[in-house]
Amino acid sequence: MFSTADTIVAIATPPGRGGLGVVRLSGADAFRITQNLVGRHSSFQPRRATFCRVSASRHSEVRDEVVVTTFPAPRSYTGEDVAEISAHGSPIVLAGILKSATAAGARLAEPGEFTLRGFLHGKRDLIQAEAVGDLIDAVTPLQARAAFDQLEGTLTTAIAAIETDLFDLVARLEASLDFPDEGYHFVEGRSAGSEIDGVAAQIDRLLGSARRGRLLREGIQVVLAGRTNTGKSSIFNQLAGSGRAIVTALPGTTRDLLTEVVDIGGVPVTVVDTAGVRVFPADVIEAEGIARAAAARSVAALIVVVLDGSAALTDDDRVLLEQTATVPRVIVANKSDLPAAWTTLDGNENLVRVSALEGDGIDDLRSAILVAIGSTRSDARDLPAVTNLRHIDLLTRAGEALERAASAARAQVPEEFVLADINDARALLEEVTGARTTEDLLGHIFASFCIGK
C-alpha cells in the first residue's frame, strides 16, 4: 500500500478535443510543486481560481495557460492539500505537466488512490467511497441516483442507528456480567430477545430490496433468441434506440453476437442479439453463429424468445420453446402489424405482441422484461438501500448472528454467550462501513477505480 506521505498526481479527466484536462495533485508538497510548475512564489488563495502559465521549469518555454485552484487540508477531497490545474486538453500539454510534476517530486496516483486517501483521512466511510466508484460507473440515471444516495450517507446513517441500538444492549449485558455476585440483571433474557429481534428487523428491512439493488448496480444480461427472420435484430434496434444490427429480408443475416447496454426502467440491461436458429445452416460461419447463440442462452439471466406472429409455428420454433421452457423467459409474438396466424400458445407465460417495424408494443416488452427479472419501474423516492454484494453478504451474516443471539437470550443462557453473537454482528457492521477492515480488502475495492479518482 502507498505511503500517505507521498505527493501524488493524476489526470482526473481525460483530454478531449476542445475540452479541458485536469491535473490534480494531493499531499503535503502539492502546493510547492504547483508553484514550481507555474513559476509563482506567492501563496494561492484557497478555493479561488488563479490564472497562470505553466512551465516545465523556471527557464523553459511556456507550455500552456491554465487555471489553478487550491484546497488546503483538511477541506479537500482527500483531506490533504490538493491543487487542481485545469489545462487545455492536449495530450502533449498534459503529459508535459505530469512529467514536470514527477520531476519535482510527485508520483503518479494508483487507481482509486484519491478516494482511498479521503477514506483514510476520515472524509468518507467505506460505503461512501465505494459509492464514488458506482457513481463513476453508472450508465443509467437511476443507477447514478442510487449511488449518490449512498454517497450522501443514507446507508451509513441506517447502519449507525443499528449500531447505536446494539451498543446500548451490549452495555446493559456487560453491566450484568460486572455484578455476578449480586445476581442483578440489567436486562432480562426474554426482553433482550425481543430487543435483538427488533434490531434484526432493521437489517431485514435494509435487505428487503437487496435483489433489486443488485440488479440496479450490476445489471443483467438478456438474450434475444429465435429462428431466422422473426425480427430479433429489429427488436434489438428498437431496444437500443439505434440501427446497431443489420436488418434484411435475407435469412441468417446475423452471424455473431451483438451486444448493447440499454436502460430499461433504470436497470442497465445488456441485450444480446444472436444468430437465428435453424436446423440446416447455410454455411460453416452461420453454424458457428448458431453455436455461439446457444452458448449465450446458457448463461443469460433472461431469454426473450422471438416468434413470428404472422406465420405458423415451425419445428425450429417448437424446439426453441421446449429448450427454454425451464429457464426465465419472455415470449414475443412479433409482426403484430400483420394478420395474426395464431393467438395463443400452450403455457403462453409472459407473451407480448409487438411490431418491431412500427415500434408498437416495445414499451410492453420493456415492462415484461422488468417483471421477469424481478424489478419494477422505480424513481428516486423508491431507491434500494443496499446495492453492493459485499454489503449484502455482511448484513446477511450480521442478521444471522443476531438471530443466534436472540435465541440464546430467550433460552436464558449466560450473558457472555449472547454478547459473543452480538459482538460478531457488530464486527460485521463495522466491516460494511470500513471501521474494521484489512489492507487487502481496501486494495481490492479501490483497484477497480479509475486513475483520476
C-alpha positions in Angstrom: 0.0 0.0 0.0 1.2 3.5 -0.7 2.5 6.0 1.8 0.3 8.9 2.8 3.5 11.0 3.0 3.7 10.9 -0.8 2.5 13.7 -3.1 0.6 12.1 -5.9 -0.6 13.4 -9.3 -3.0 12.1 -11.9 -5.1 13.3 -14.8 -8.6 13.5 -13.3 -10.5 14.0 -16.6 -9.3 12.6 -19.9 -8.2 15.0 -22.6 -10.6 15.7 -25.3 -10.7 17.9 -28.4 -11.6 21.4 -27.4 -12.0 20.3 -23.8 -10.1 20.6 -20.5 -7.8 18.2 -18.8 -7.5 18.5 -15.0 -4.2 17.5 -13.4 -4.7 17.0 -9.7 -2.0 16.9 -7.0 -2.6 15.8 -3.4 -0.2 15.6 -0.5 1.9 17.8 1.8 4.1 19.0 -1.1 1.2 19.7 -3.5 1.3 23.5 -3.3 5.1 23.7 -3.6 5.2 21.5 -6.7 2.3 23.5 -8.2 4.1 26.8 -7.5 7.2 25.4 -9.1 5.2 24.4 -12.2 3.6 27.8 -12.7 6.6 29.9 -11.6 4.7 31.7 -8.8 6.3 32.5 -5.4 3.2 33.9 -3.6 0.6 31.7 -1.9 -2.6 30.8 -3.8 -5.9 31.9 -2.4 -7.8 28.8 -1.0 -10.6 27.6 -3.3 -10.0 30.5 -5.7 -9.2 30.0 -9.3 -5.9 31.7 -10.4 -4.9 32.2 -14.0 -1.3 31.1 -14.6 1.2 30.0 -17.2 2.6 26.5 -16.6 6.2 25.6 -17.5 8.4 22.6 -17.1 10.9 24.7 -15.2 11.6 28.3 -14.4 13.7 28.7 -17.6 11.7 26.6 -20.0 9.3 27.6 -22.7 5.7 28.2 -21.8 3.6 25.0 -22.1 0.1 26.3 -21.6 -2.2 28.9 -20.0 -4.0 27.2 -17.1 -6.3 27.8 -14.1 -5.0 26.7 -10.7 -7.3 26.1 -7.7 -6.0 25.0 -4.3 -7.8 23.3 -1.5 -5.9 23.3 1.8 -6.2 20.4 4.2 -8.5 19.2 5.6 -11.1 20.9 3.4 -10.4 18.9 0.3 -11.5 15.7 -1.4 -8.6 13.7 0.1 -8.3 15.6 3.4 -4.8 16.7 2.3 -3.6 19.8 0.5 -4.9 19.4 -3.1 -4.1 21.5 -6.2 -6.0 21.3 -9.4 -4.5 22.5 -12.7 -7.1 23.0 -15.5 -5.3 22.9 -18.8 -6.2 22.6 -22.4 -7.0 19.1 -23.3 -3.9 18.5 -25.4 -2.2 15.1 -24.6 1.2 16.8 -25.2 0.4 19.6 -22.7 -0.9 17.3 -20.1 2.0 14.8 -20.5 4.4 17.8 -20.1 2.6 18.9 -16.9 2.7 15.4 -15.5 6.4 15.0 -16.4 7.2 18.3 -14.7 5.3 17.3 -11.6 7.0 14.0 -11.2 10.4 15.6 -11.8 9.6 17.9 -8.9 9.0 15.0 -6.5 5.4 13.8 -7.2 4.5 10.4 -8.4 1.5 9.1 -10.5 -1.5 8.0 -8.5 -2.6 4.4 -8.2 -6.2 3.5 -9.2 -8.6 4.9 -6.7 -5.9 6.5 -4.6 -7.5 9.9 -4.2 -10.7 8.3 -2.9 -8.8 5.9 -0.7 -6.8 8.8 0.8 -10.1 10.5 1.6 -11.3 7.4 3.3 -8.1 7.1 5.3 -8.3 10.7 6.4 -11.9 10.3 7.5 -13.5 12.3 4.7 -16.0 9.5 4.0 -16.6 5.9 5.2 -16.1 2.8 3.0 -19.7 2.8 1.9 -19.4 6.3 0.6 -16.0 5.6 -1.0 -17.5 2.6 -2.9 -20.4 4.8 -3.9 -17.9 7.1 -5.7 -16.9 4.2 -7.9 -20.6 3.3 -8.5 -21.3 6.9 -9.5 -18.5 6.9 -12.0 -19.6 3.6 -13.5 -23.3 4.5 -13.6 -24.8 4.1 -17.1 -28.5 4.9 -16.2 -29.9 7.9 -14.3 -31.4 5.6 -11.7 -28.0 4.0 -11.1 -26.5 7.4 -10.6 -29.2 8.5 -8.2 -28.8 5.3 -6.1 -25.0 5.8 -6.0 -25.4 9.4 -5.0 -27.9 8.4 -2.3 -25.2 6.2 -0.7 -22.6 8.8 -1.2 -24.8 11.2 0.8 -24.7 8.7 3.6 -28.2 7.1 3.8 -27.0 3.6 4.3 -24.3 4.8 6.7 -27.0 6.5 8.7 -29.1 3.4 8.8 -26.2 1.2 10.0 -25.2 3.8 12.6 -28.7 3.6 14.1 -28.5 -0.2 14.3 -25.0 0.0 15.9 -26.4 2.5 18.5 -29.2 0.1 19.5 -26.7 -2.8 19.7 -24.2 -0.7 21.8 -26.9 0.1 24.3 -27.9 -3.5 24.6 -24.3 -4.6 24.9 -23.7 -2.1 27.7 -26.5 -3.5 29.8 -25.5 -7.1 29.2 -21.9 -6.3 30.2 -23.1 -4.5 33.3 -24.9 -7.7 34.3 -21.6 -9.5 33.9 -19.9 -7.0 36.1 -22.1 -7.8 39.1 -22.3 -11.6 39.2 -22.4 -11.9 42.9 -25.4 -9.6 43.3 -27.3 -11.7 40.8 -28.7 -8.5 39.3 -29.5 -8.4 35.6 -29.8 -5.1 33.8 -31.8 -6.8 31.1 -33.9 -10.0 31.3 -33.4 -12.7 28.7 -36.9 -12.5 27.3 -36.7 -8.7 27.0 -33.2 -9.0 25.4 -34.5 -11.5 22.8 -37.3 -9.0 21.8 -34.8 -6.1 21.5 -32.4 -8.2 19.4 -35.3 -9.2 17.2 -36.1 -5.5 16.7 -32.6 -4.8 15.6 -32.5 -7.8 13.3 -35.7 -6.5 11.7 -33.9 -3.3 10.8 -31.3 -5.3 9.0 -34.1 -7.3 7.2 -35.7 -4.0 6.0 -32.3 -2.9 4.6 -32.0 -6.3 2.8 -35.6 -6.2 1.6 -34.7 -4.5 -1.7 -31.3 -6.1 -2.0 -32.1 -8.2 -5.1 -33.4 -5.2 -6.9 -30.4 -3.2 -5.7 -28.0 -5.8 -7.2 -29.9 -5.6 -10.5 -29.6 -1.8 -10.4 -25.9 -1.8 -9.6 -24.7 -4.8 -11.7 -27.2 -5.0 -14.4 -28.4 -8.2 -16.2 -27.9 -10.0 -19.5 -30.9 -10.6 -21.7 -30.6 -12.7 -24.9 -32.8 -12.4 -27.9 -33.4 -15.9 -29.4 -35.5 -17.2 -32.3 -35.3 -18.8 -35.7 -34.2 -16.7 -38.7 -36.3 -13.8 -39.9 -38.5 -13.5 -36.8 -37.3 -9.9 -36.2 -34.8 -10.3 -33.4 -32.4 -7.7 -34.9 -35.3 -5.3 -35.4 -36.4 -5.7 -31.8 -32.7 -5.3 -30.7 -32.6 -2.0 -32.6 -35.8 -0.8 -31.0 -34.5 -1.5 -27.6 -31.1 0.0 -28.3 -32.7 3.1 -29.9 -30.5 2.9 -32.9 -29.8 0.8 -36.0 -27.0 -1.2 -34.4 -28.0 -4.5 -36.1 -28.2 -5.1 -39.8 -31.8 -5.9 -40.8 -32.5 -7.5 -44.2 -35.1 -9.9 -45.6 -32.3 -12.4 -46.2 -32.4 -15.2 -43.6 -29.3 -15.7 -41.5 -28.0 -12.1 -41.7 -26.9 -12.1 -38.0 -23.9 -14.4 -37.7 -22.2 -13.3 -34.5 -23.3 -12.0 -31.1 -24.1 -8.3 -31.0 -24.5 -6.5 -27.6 -25.7 -3.2 -26.4 -26.3 -1.9 -22.8 -29.7 -0.2 -22.6 -31.6 1.5 -19.8 -34.8 -0.5 -19.0 -36.7 1.0 -16.1 -33.4 2.2 -14.6 -31.8 -1.2 -14.8 -28.7 -1.5 -17.1 -29.6 -4.4 -19.3 -27.1 -5.9 -21.7 -29.2 -7.0 -24.6 -27.6 -9.7 -26.9 -28.8 -10.3 -30.4 -28.0 -13.8 -31.7 -27.9 -15.7 -34.9 -31.2 -17.2 -35.9 -31.7 -20.9 -35.0 -32.3 -23.3 -37.8 -31.6 -27.0 -38.3 -29.7 -26.6 -41.6 -27.3 -23.6 -41.5 -26.3 -22.1 -44.8 -22.6 -22.5 -44.2 -20.0 -23.1 -41.5 -19.9 -19.5 -40.4 -23.7 -19.5 -39.7 -23.3 -22.8 -37.9 -20.7 -21.2 -35.6 -23.1 -18.2 -35.0 -25.8 -20.7 -34.0 -23.4 -22.4 -31.6 -22.5 -19.1 -30.1 -26.2 -18.2 -29.7 -26.7 -21.4 -27.8 -23.8 -20.6 -25.5 -25.2 -17.1 -24.9 -28.6 -18.6 -24.0 -26.9 -21.0 -21.5 -25.6 -18.1 -19.4 -28.3 -15.5 -19.8 -30.4 -14.3 -16.9 -33.4 -14.0 -19.2 -34.2 -15.2 -22.7 -36.6 -13.3 -24.9 -37.9 -15.9 -27.4 -39.0 -14.1 -30.6 -41.6 -15.7 -32.7 -43.2 -14.6 -36.0 -46.8 -14.0 -35.0 -47.9 -13.7 -38.7 -46.7 -17.2 -39.6 -47.5 -20.7 -38.4 -45.0 -22.1 -35.8 -42.2 -24.1 -37.3 -40.3 -27.1 -35.9 -37.4 -24.7 -35.1 -39.8 -22.5 -33.1 -41.1 -25.6 -31.2 -37.6 -26.8 -30.4 -36.6 -23.4 -29.0 -39.7 -23.2 -26.9 -39.0 -26.6 -25.5 -35.3 -25.8 -24.8 -36.2 -22.6 -22.9 -39.3 -24.0 -21.0 -37.4 -24.3 -17.7 -35.5 -21.0 -17.7 -36.7 -17.4 -17.1 -38.1 -16.2 -20.4 -40.4 -13.7 -22.1 -42.1 -14.9 -25.3 -42.6 -12.3 -28.0 -45.0 -12.5 -30.9 -43.5 -10.1 -33.5 -45.1 -8.6 -36.6 -48.3 -7.6 -34.9 -48.8 -5.1 -37.8 -49.7 -8.2 -40.0 -52.7 -10.5 -39.7 -52.1 -13.0 -36.8 -51.5 -16.6 -37.7 -52.1 -17.7 -34.1 -53.3 -16.1 -30.9 -52.3 -18.3 -28.1 -49.6 -20.8 -27.1 -49.7 -23.7 -24.6 -48.4 -22.2 -21.4 -48.0 -18.7 -23.0 -46.5 -17.1 -19.9 -45.2 -13.5 -20.5 -46.5 -13.4 -24.1 -46.0 -10.0 -25.6 -47.2 -8.9 -29.0 -45.1 -6.3 -30.7 -44.4 -4.8 -34.1 -40.6 -4.2 -34.4 -41.3 -2.5 -37.7 -43.6 0.2 -36.3 -42.4 0.2 -32.6 -45.8 -1.0 -31.2 -45.6 -3.0 -28.0 -41.9 -2.2 -27.3 -42.8 -0.5 -24.1 -44.8 -3.6 -23.1 -41.8 -5.7 -23.8 -39.6 -3.5 -21.6 -42.2 -3.8 -18.8 -42.3 -7.6 -19.3 -38.5 -7.8 -19.0 -38.6 -5.9 -15.7 -41.3 -8.1 -14.3 -39.4 -11.3 -15.4 -36.2 -10.2 -13.7 -38.0 -9.2 -10.5 -37.8 -5.5 -10.9 -40.3 -2.7 -11.4 -40.1 0.8 -12.6 -38.7 3.0 -9.9 -37.9 6.6 -9.2 -35.6 8.4 -6.7 -38.2 8.1 -3.9 -38.0 4.3 -4.1 -34.3 3.6 -4.3 -32.9 0.3 -2.9 -31.0 0.9 0.3 -28.4 -1.9 -0.5 -26.9 -2.5 -3.9 -23.4 -3.8 -3.2 -22.8 -7.6 -3.0 -20.2 -7.1 -0.2 -22.7 -5.1 1.9 -25.4 -7.7 1.2 -23.2 -10.6 2.4 -22.0 -8.8 5.6 -25.5 -7.6 6.5 -26.9 -11.1 5.9 -24.3 -12.6 8.2 -24.9 -9.9 10.8 -28.6 -10.7 10.8 -27.9 -14.4 11.3 -25.6 -13.6 14.2 -28.4 -11.6 15.8 -30.9 -14.4 15.3 -28.5 -16.7 17.3 -28.2 -14.1 20.0 -31.9 -13.7 20.3 -32.5 -17.4 20.6 -29.7 -17.7 23.2 -31.2 -14.8 25.2 -34.7 -16.3 25.2 -33.2 -19.6 26.3 -31.7 -17.8 29.4 -28.1 -18.8 28.6 -25.4 -16.8 30.4 -24.9 -13.2 29.1 -21.4 -13.8 27.7 -22.8 -16.2 25.1 -25.4 -13.7 24.0 -22.7 -11.0 23.9 -20.5 -13.2 21.7 -23.1 -13.3 18.9 -24.0 -9.6 19.3 -20.3 -8.6 19.0 -20.0 -10.8 15.9 -22.8 -8.8 14.4 -21.2 -5.5 15.4 -17.9 -6.6 13.8 -19.7 -7.4 10.5 -21.4 -4.0 10.5 -18.1 -2.3 11.1 -16.7 -4.1 8.0 -19.6 -2.6 6.0 -18.6 0.9 6.9 -14.9 0.3 6.9 -14.4 0.9 10.6 -12.9 -2.6 10.7 -11.2 -3.7 7.5 -8.0 -5.1 6.1 -5.4 -3.6 3.7 -6.0 -6.4 1.2 -9.8 -5.6 1.1 -9.1 -1.9 0.6 -6.6 -2.7 -2.2 -9.2 -5.0 -3.9 -12.0 -2.4 -3.7 -10.0 0.6 -4.9 -8.1 -1.2 -7.6 -11.3 -1.1 -9.8 -11.4 2.7 -9.7 -10.0 4.9 -12.5 -6.7 6.7 -12.0 -8.2 10.1 -11.6 -10.3 9.1 -8.6 
